[in-house]
């Protein structure tokens, strides 16, 4: 096996372990409450040492948020790439809506029940809610730059930054309403409705 092959195998194995630890953490937090569970509790439930657990997650918050990838910078970059790939004649607001409906909501479509439970856990835990919003805030530069590139601008304008920020607010508002409905409402429909509320008139 080549060095590159070994590295790829290690990366795959590490990702699998990380996913398993994240799932253990989520189930424990869901059962006992985020504030009552310690890192030692998480490590014991996963059958690993504390130091091993901390090699994969620096904090308890990271362990929870790993279960829903929409907090990660990498996901933000993928959404930005999808935005760049949209048709040039499609307006920015429509492109943002369609990209977020497909890319950002994917985890909710894959396992709605798990996504609902995780969303409620995050919303009910201030530390998790703040951490997730802070991470999602890092999507803004990627989205703003993608919008600028679509329009042929070297740097994003204030309008690009505002559209990127508003799109993320629409996403969060849609997810909040979906969670309040216990997952009974159509999430894409809610996102479309949120975007429509801010759509340019005329």
Helices and strands as residue ranges (DSSP letters): H 3-32, G 34-36, H 39-46, H 50-56, H 60-65, G 69-71, H 73-84, H 92-99, I 100-104, H 106-110, H 112-124, H 126-137, H 139-150, H 158-180, H 187-197
